[in-house]
Amino acid sequence: MKQLVKSQLSKLPPEAQKMIMDIMEKNPDLLMKMAQDLQAAKAAGKSDQDAFLSIGAKYKDELEKLKK
């Protein structure tokens, strides 16, 4: 599973790849929720960047907890 995710992240900067891999290892359910929300935001017409920023803001507290 990790290899599949890594291959999908290859276009992202190394810092972003590490962050996503850490989330996947520490809280895979959060990563799934974020992915679902991201897809919904994009389907609603938001750009990739706007969707990503809004999801990041929504889950900011949970992401901060994972950094510790």
Protein Blocks (a to p, Z undefined) as FASTA:
>chain_A
ZZmmmmmmmmpcfklmmmmmmmmmmmmmlmmmmmmmmmmmmmnopafklmmmmmmmmmmm
mmmmmmZZ
